[in-house]
Amino acid sequence: MDDVLTETPPPSRFFYDDLDNFATAPPPLPSPFLLLNPNPKPNLLIVAISPLSRCILHHLPSKTLIGSLFLPEIALSGNPLVPSANDKSFNLYSAGDKNTCLASVQYNVSPERSRAVAKCLVGGVKPDQVVIFDCIKSQNYRGRIEVDETLAFKLETKQQRLYKGNLGVNGVDYLPSGSVMDGLGAAILTECQIKGIKGTLVATWPENGGIEVLKMVFKQFGFDVGRIEGGVSKVTSRADLDLYI
């Protein structure tokens, strides 16, 4: 008869990852917070997540810094006092007649934090309409993508689709069935749907592609993007367009 006390124990039925379930859970991260001065309450909020849309937004003239959204886990060390296109920040600006708020997302927001950031942004700004510029990952697109091909699609909330006015993103096809969007852009669009806000997500591929689409959409909402010189967009609002004619 085998000695059950000295016999080699059977292998554990738990996976190594499952053993973490018995460890003490780490404390939850503090909530993101938004500082605005003054509170804009704009008609339109434009959120630039894709690199090219951030570049366009950064070169918009006549915009005024009005606040920032902070994630406690994102260190601010190394950021200059004057907002830069290369710092890690989430700055908000007023533009035009102050009925437009621009948000430049210049750090990566993890998927597990996207929902909290979206609630903080949309709930704090309280816009009537939101337009988001993001990128679609190739693995999320249902269809063949050529190497030299540029794609652009949009997703809309129910409120935007039912809106009978002209203020919307025109000339861009809807995201094909079976394709998905994730990350912060999708979380912001979801928050707009929950709150009954007109919202549109414009997704481009590749990451730095779609300049003509972005120029067209910015123009639909009152901004004209000039010709590309040295990889930098010359951008003007309609009010200042005559300075560059």
C-alpha positions as CSV (number, residue, x, y, z in Angstrom):
1,M,0.0,0.0,0.0
2,D,1.4,3.4,-0.9
3,D,2.3,5.8,1.8
4,V,0.0,8.8,1.2
5,L,2.1,11.0,3.5
6,T,5.3,10.7,1.6
7,E,3.9,10.2,-1.9
8,T,4.5,13.1,-4.3
9,P,1.4,15.3,-4.3
10,P,-0.6,15.5,-7.5
11,P,-0.2,18.7,-9.6
12,S,-2.3,21.6,-8.7
13,R,-5.6,21.9,-10.5
14,F,-5.1,25.7,-10.5
15,F,-3.4,27.7,-13.3
16,Y,-0.7,30.0,-12.1
17,D,-2.8,33.0,-13.1
18,D,-5.7,31.7,-11.0
19,L,-3.5,31.7,-7.9
20,D,-3.6,35.5,-8.0
21,N,-7.3,35.3,-7.2
22,F,-6.4,34.6,-3.6
23,A,-4.1,37.6,-3.3
24,T,-5.2,40.9,-1.8
25,A,-6.6,43.1,-4.5
26,P,-4.7,46.3,-5.1
27,P,-6.4,49.5,-4.0
28,P,-8.5,51.2,-6.8
29,L,-6.9,54.0,-8.7
30,P,-8.2,57.5,-7.9
31,S,-10.8,58.9,-10.3
32,P,-9.7,61.2,-13.1
33,F,-10.7,64.8,-12.6
34,L,-11.3,67.8,-14.9
35,L,-10.3,71.4,-14.2
36,L,-12.0,74.1,-16.3
37,N,-11.8,77.8,-16.0
38,P,-14.3,78.9,-17.1
39,N,-16.7,76.1,-17.7
40,P,-17.4,76.4,-21.4
41,K,-20.7,74.5,-21.8
42,P,-20.1,74.5,-25.6
43,N,-22.3,73.5,-28.5
44,L,-19.6,71.4,-29.9
45,L,-16.7,69.3,-28.4
46,I,-14.0,68.0,-30.7
47,V,-11.8,65.3,-29.3
48,A,-8.5,64.7,-31.1
49,I,-7.0,61.2,-30.3
50,S,-5.3,60.2,-33.5
51,P,-1.8,61.7,-34.0
52,L,-2.8,63.6,-37.2
53,S,-5.9,65.2,-35.6
54,R,-3.8,66.3,-32.6
55,C,-1.3,67.9,-35.0
56,I,-4.1,69.8,-36.7
57,L,-5.7,70.9,-33.4
58,H,-2.3,72.0,-32.0
59,H,-1.8,74.4,-35.0
60,L,-5.3,75.9,-34.8
61,P,-4.9,79.7,-34.2
62,S,-7.1,81.8,-31.9
63,K,-7.6,79.0,-29.3
64,T,-7.5,79.6,-25.6
65,L,-6.4,77.1,-23.0
66,I,-9.3,76.6,-20.5
67,G,-8.5,73.5,-18.6
68,S,-7.0,70.0,-18.4
69,L,-8.1,66.4,-17.6
70,F,-5.8,64.6,-15.2
71,L,-5.2,60.9,-14.6
72,P,-3.5,60.4,-11.3
73,E,-1.3,57.6,-12.7
74,I,0.1,59.8,-15.5
75,A,3.2,61.7,-14.3
76,L,3.4,65.3,-15.4
77,S,7.1,65.6,-14.8
78,G,8.9,66.9,-17.9
79,N,6.0,68.8,-19.3
80,P,6.7,72.4,-20.3
81,L,4.7,75.2,-18.7
82,V,3.5,76.2,-22.2
83,P,1.4,73.5,-23.9
84,S,3.3,71.5,-26.5
85,A,2.4,69.0,-29.1
86,N,4.9,66.6,-27.6
87,D,4.0,66.7,-23.8
88,K,1.9,64.2,-22.0
89,S,-1.3,66.1,-21.4
90,F,-5.0,66.2,-22.0
91,N,-5.7,69.9,-22.5
92,L,-8.9,71.6,-23.4
93,Y,-9.3,74.8,-25.4
94,S,-12.0,77.2,-26.5
95,A,-12.0,78.2,-30.1
96,G,-13.9,80.4,-32.5
97,D,-16.8,82.1,-30.9
98,K,-16.3,80.0,-27.7
99,N,-19.1,77.7,-28.7
100,T,-16.5,75.1,-29.6
101,C,-14.3,73.2,-27.2
102,L,-11.2,71.3,-28.4
103,A,-9.6,68.4,-26.5
104,S,-6.2,67.1,-27.3
105,V,-5.5,63.6,-25.9
106,Q,-1.7,63.4,-25.8
107,Y,-1.2,60.4,-23.6
108,N,-2.4,56.8,-23.8
109,V,-5.5,55.9,-21.8
110,S,-5.6,52.3,-20.9
111,P,-8.8,50.3,-21.8
112,E,-9.7,49.8,-18.2
113,R,-9.6,53.6,-17.6
114,S,-11.3,54.7,-20.8
115,R,-14.8,54.5,-19.3
116,A,-13.9,56.7,-16.3
117,V,-12.2,59.3,-18.5
118,A,-15.1,59.4,-20.9
119,K,-17.6,60.0,-18.1
120,C,-15.3,62.7,-16.6
121,L,-14.9,64.5,-20.0
122,V,-18.5,64.4,-21.3
123,G,-20.0,65.0,-17.9
124,G,-17.7,67.9,-17.1
125,V,-17.9,69.8,-20.4
126,K,-21.6,69.0,-21.1
127,P,-21.6,69.6,-24.9
128,D,-24.6,69.5,-27.2
129,Q,-22.6,67.6,-29.8
130,V,-19.3,65.6,-29.8
131,V,-17.0,64.7,-32.7
132,I,-14.1,62.3,-32.0
133,F,-11.1,61.7,-34.3
134,D,-9.5,58.3,-33.7
135,C,-7.7,55.5,-35.5
136,I,-9.0,52.0,-36.3
137,K,-6.7,49.1,-35.7
138,S,-6.2,46.8,-38.7
139,Q,-7.2,43.7,-36.7
140,N,-10.6,45.4,-35.8
141,Y,-11.5,46.0,-39.4
142,R,-13.5,43.4,-41.2
143,G,-12.1,43.5,-44.7
144,R,-8.9,43.5,-46.6
145,I,-6.6,46.4,-46.2
146,E,-4.0,47.2,-48.8
147,V,-0.6,48.6,-47.7
148,D,-1.0,51.9,-49.6
149,E,-4.8,52.3,-48.9
150,T,-6.3,55.0,-46.7
151,L,-9.6,54.2,-45.0
152,A,-12.0,56.5,-43.1
153,F,-15.3,55.5,-41.5
154,K,-17.7,56.9,-38.9
155,L,-19.9,55.7,-36.1
156,E,-22.9,57.8,-34.8
157,T,-25.1,57.8,-31.8
158,K,-28.8,57.3,-32.3
159,Q,-29.4,61.0,-31.5
160,Q,-27.0,62.1,-34.3
161,R,-28.6,59.8,-36.8
162,L,-32.1,61.1,-36.0
163,Y,-31.0,64.7,-36.1
164,K,-32.6,66.6,-39.0
165,G,-30.2,69.5,-39.1
166,N,-27.2,69.9,-41.3
167,L,-24.6,69.9,-38.5
168,G,-22.9,66.5,-38.8
169,V,-20.1,64.6,-40.5
170,N,-20.9,64.2,-44.2
171,G,-19.0,62.4,-47.0
172,V,-17.7,59.6,-44.7
173,D,-19.1,56.0,-45.0
174,Y,-20.3,54.1,-41.9
175,L,-18.0,51.5,-40.3
176,P,-18.7,48.2,-42.1
177,S,-20.7,45.6,-40.2
178,G,-18.5,43.3,-38.2
179,S,-15.8,45.9,-37.6
180,V,-15.3,47.2,-34.1
181,M,-13.8,50.2,-32.4
182,D,-12.4,50.1,-28.9
183,G,-10.4,52.3,-26.5
184,L,-11.1,55.9,-25.4
185,G,-12.8,57.0,-28.6
186,A,-15.4,54.2,-28.4
187,A,-15.9,54.9,-24.7
188,I,-16.6,58.6,-25.3
189,L,-19.1,57.7,-28.1
190,T,-20.8,55.2,-25.7
191,E,-21.1,57.9,-23.0
192,C,-22.7,60.2,-25.6
193,Q,-25.2,57.5,-26.4
194,I,-26.0,57.0,-22.7
195,K,-26.5,60.7,-22.1
196,G,-28.5,61.3,-25.3
197,I,-25.9,63.5,-26.9
198,K,-25.3,63.8,-30.7
199,G,-22.0,62.1,-31.2
200,T,-19.8,61.0,-34.1
201,L,-16.6,59.0,-34.1
202,V,-14.4,59.4,-37.2
203,A,-11.9,56.5,-37.5
204,T,-9.1,56.6,-40.0
205,W,-6.4,54.0,-41.1
206,P,-3.4,54.1,-41.0
207,E,-2.5,56.0,-37.8
208,N,-1.1,59.0,-39.7
209,G,-3.4,58.8,-42.7
210,G,-6.6,60.4,-43.7
211,I,-5.5,64.0,-44.0
212,E,-8.0,64.8,-46.7
213,V,-10.9,63.4,-44.7
214,L,-9.8,65.3,-41.6
215,K,-9.5,68.5,-43.6
216,M,-13.0,68.0,-44.9
217,V,-14.6,67.3,-41.5
218,F,-12.8,70.2,-39.8
219,K,-14.1,72.5,-42.6
220,Q,-17.7,71.2,-42.0
221,F,-17.4,72.5,-38.4
222,G,-15.9,75.9,-39.2
223,F,-12.2,75.3,-39.6
224,D,-10.2,75.3,-42.8
225,V,-7.0,73.3,-43.1
226,G,-4.5,74.8,-45.6
227,R,-1.9,72.9,-47.7
228,I,0.6,70.7,-46.0
229,E,4.1,72.1,-45.8
230,G,6.9,70.2,-44.4
231,G,4.6,67.7,-42.7
232,V,2.8,70.5,-40.7
233,S,-0.7,71.6,-41.4
234,K,-1.4,75.2,-41.8
235,V,-4.8,75.6,-40.1
236,T,-7.1,78.6,-40.0
237,S,-10.6,79.2,-38.7
238,R,-13.1,80.8,-41.1
239,A,-12.7,84.1,-39.3
240,D,-9.0,84.2,-40.1
241,L,-9.1,82.6,-43.5
242,D,-8.7,85.9,-45.3
243,L,-5.2,86.3,-43.8
244,Y,-4.0,83.4,-45.9
245,I,-5.7,84.0,-49.2
